[in-house]
Amino acid sequence: MILASVSFALMSLVVRLSGGEIPLFEQLLSRNFFMVILSYIWLKQAGLSIIPEKSNMMDVFFRCLFGYLGTIAVFYANRNMLLADAQILQKLSPFFVALFAWLLSRENVRRRTIVGMLLAFVGALFVIGPSGNFRNIATLVGLSSAIFSALAYSFIHRLSGREHPLRIIFLFSLTSFFVTIPLSVGDFVIPSVRDIGMLFLIGLFASGGQYFMTSAYHQAPAAQIAIFDYTGLLLSPLLGFLFLSELPGWTTFVGAFFIILGGWVSIEKQRV
C-alpha cells in the first residue's frame, strides 16, 4: 500500500505538470493504454485467463465502474484545484473505505483502527496545508473521487480469494481504455515529444499504483491497510522542492510524526 501511495503521488504530480498542454481524457487514454499492455503481460506470465468467474461478474463490474469514475474525478481535481486542496479531499477515502468495508464486507472496524486513521488524517492536514478555498465545482468532484475510490477498493477486497488481482487490474484497464476512446476524440491534440514523455510517466506510475494497491487489498482487511494511503504525502515536500521550488516548513515534520504515529497504532491493532 505504501508503494501504491507513492506511485499515485508521482502520477498526480505528472498530471498537474502536463495539464496545461494535454486534455484530461487524453491523459486518461494514455494511462489506460499502458495499464492494458502491462496488465496483459503480467496476466499471461502468470498463466491466467482474462475471463472472470461468472459468480464474480457483478463485483468486477462495480469495481470497474467506481474505479473509472474515481479516476476521472482525481484527474479533474488535480487539474482544476490547488494541488493541496485536491490531495486533502482525496485523502478522505480511507474514512469511506472503513465505512464501505463494514457495509459491504461486514468487517469489524475497531477503535484502534479509527484512532489510527484520525491521527493519519491530522498528519495529512499538516503536511499538505490546504487553503480551505473549496468554493467551486472541482471541490465536489474532488470529494467524489474519495467516495468512488473507496467503493472501488471495497469491491476489490470483496473479490479477495475469488479473483486473481492481475485479472482485476486487466479488466479494469481494458474497460477504462475502451470507454475513454470516444470521450477523448473531441479535443484530442497531437502531443509533443515532452508530452509523450509525460503521458508515458502517467501510464507507468498509474500501472504501478494499481498493481500494488490491488495486491494490498487482497492481502489484508480494507479498513486496516487504508491508513497507509497517507504515506504518499510524505513524498510531497520532496516533489515540491524538486519540481516546484517549494521548501518544506515545520508543519511538514509535524504531519510526518502524526502519519507515522497513526501507522504504528494501526499495526499494533493488527498484532492483538
N, C-alpha and C positions, 0 to 999 in steps of 0.2 A: 504494500500500500504506500510505503514511503517512496519507492521508485516510481510508482504511478503518479503520485502527487508532484514529484519533481518534473516528470515528463510533461504533465499537463501545464505546469507553471511555465516551462520553456515554450510550449505551444502557444500559450496565451500571449507571451511576450512577442513572438513572431507574428501572431495575428494582429497585434496592435501596431507593430512596426511596418507591416505591409498593408494595413487597412486603407491607407490613402491612395494606393495605386490599384489594388486588386479588389473587385466586388466580393461581397460576402459569400454568395453561393459559388463563386469560382474558387474561393478558399476552401469551402466545404467539399467541392468536387475533387480538388487535389487531395485533401485529407482522406476522403473515402477511397479514391483510386489507389493510393499507396497501401491503405489498410486492406483492400481486397486482395492485392497481389501478395503482400506479406502473409496475411492470414491463410490464404490458399496454400502457399508454400509450407507453412507450419502444419496445416491440416494434413497435407499429403505426406510430409515427412513422418507424421505420427501414424500414418496408415488409417486415417479416419474417413468416413463417408461425410458428404456435405448435407445429407438428409437427416433431420432430427427425428426422434421418436414421435409417433403420431400423438401420443398422450401429452407431449410437451409443446405441441404446436401453439396453443394459446399463450402460454408463458413466454415462449420465444417471440411471438408476435408483439406482446406488450413490452418486452424488453427492447425490441427494435423501435417500436413507436415512441415510447417515452425517451429512449436514448437519443433518437433523432431530434425530437422536439427540444430536448435539453441542449443538444449540440448547437442548434440554431440560436437558442437563447443565449448561450455562452458567447458565441462569436459576436452576436449583435451587441450584447452588453459591453464586451471588451472594445468594440469599435466605437461605441456611442456614449460611453460614460468615462469619467475619470477611472483609471485602472484600479485605484484603491477602492473606490466605491463598488465597482463591478466585482472585485475579489471578495469583499466582505459579504455581499449578497450571496455569492456562490458558495461561500463557506458556511452558510446556514444549512446546507444539505445534510450534514450529519444529524441534526436535530430531526429532520424529516425522515432520515434513514431509520433512526431509532423508533419513530412513530410507526412507519410502514412495516418495519420488521416485526413489531408487535401485532399490527393489524393483519398482515399477510401471512406471516410465518408463526405467529404466536410465541415469539421469543420473549424470554423473561428479561426485561431491561431493569437491572438492579441499580441501587443507589450509587455505588461506586462508578458505574458507567456514566450515569448522569452527571455526577460531580466532575469526573474527568473531562467530559465534553464541555461543561461550563467553564472549567479552567482553561481549556484549549481555546474556547471562543473568546475569553477575556484576552488571552495572549494574541489572538488574531487581531483584535481591536488595536492593541498597542503596536503590533508590527506594521500593519498596513495604514494605520492612521487615517480612516475615512473622513471625508469632509462633511458628510451628512447632507449634501445637496442632492436629494433624491426626488426632485420635483419635475420629473419628465417620464415619458412612456418607457424609456430604457430602464427605469427603476423597476417597473412591474415585470419587464422582460427578464431583468437580472434575478428578481425574486423567483420567477417561474423556472429559471434554469436550475435553481436549487431543488425545487419540488420535482421537476421532471427527472433530474439526475438521481434523486433519492428513490423515486419509483423504479427507475431502470435498475439501480443497484439492488433493490429489494427483489426484483424478479430474477436477477442473476443468482442471488442467494437461494431463491426458491428452486432453481434448476440444479443446485449443487447435488452431485451424486447421480443425477439423472441425465445430464447432457455434458459433454466434454467442453471445457472453456474455450478451446480453439474453434470448435464448431459454432459456438455462440458468437464469438468475435467475427468469424467469417460471414455468418448470416446477417449480423448487424451491419457489417461493412458493405456487403453486396446490396442489401435493401436500401441503405442510405445512398449508395452510389447511383442506383437507377432512379431513385426518387429525385435526386439533386440535378440530374442531367437536364430535364425540361425547365427547371427553375433557374438554371444558370445561363440559358441560351440568350435571354433578352438583353442582358447587359454584359455579355462576355467581352473581354478585351484581350488582345494579343499580349502575352507577358513579355517583359524584357528579360535579359539574362539575369539581372538581380532578382526580378520577380519569380523566375523559375527556381532560383535557389531558395527563396522564401517559401514557395509552395512545397518544395521538396522537404524543407525542415518541418513545415506544418504536418505533412503526412508522416514523417519519421517520428516526431515526438508524439503525435496522436496515436500511432500504432503501438509504440512502446507503452504509453499510458493505458491504452485499452488492454493490452496483454497483461500487464502487472495488476491492474485493477480487477480484471475478471478472475485472475488466479487468486487474488487475495480474498475476494468474496466467496470463492469456492472452498477456502481453507479455514475459515473462521466465521463465527456469528457476525452478522452485519453490524449490529449495534456496538460491538466491541472494537472492530477494526476501523470504523468510520472516523474515529478521532484522529487517526494518523494521516488523514487527508490534510490536516493543518500543517504538516511538516513542510509542505511545499512553500509555505510563507517564509520559512527561514532562508530560502534561496532568493527571495525578492530583493533584499537590500543589496546583495552582490550583483544581481542583474541590473538593478537601478544604477549602481555605481559604474558598471562596465559599459552599459548601453545608453543610459540617460543622464549620466554625470551627477547622480544623486549620492549624497553622503548619509549613511545611517546615523540616527540620533540615539539618545538614551532609551527612547521608547522601544526601539528595536530589540535591545538586550532584555528589557523587562518583559516584552512579549515572548521572546525566546524562552525565558525562565518559566512563564506560565504554560507554554505549549509543552515543554519537556516535563513539567510537573504533572500536567494532565495526562500525558502518555504514561508516566510512571504509575499514576493512580489506576489507569485502565489495565496496565499489565499486572499490577498487584491483584486486581479483581479477578483476572483470569487464573491466577495461581491458587486462589482459595478453593 
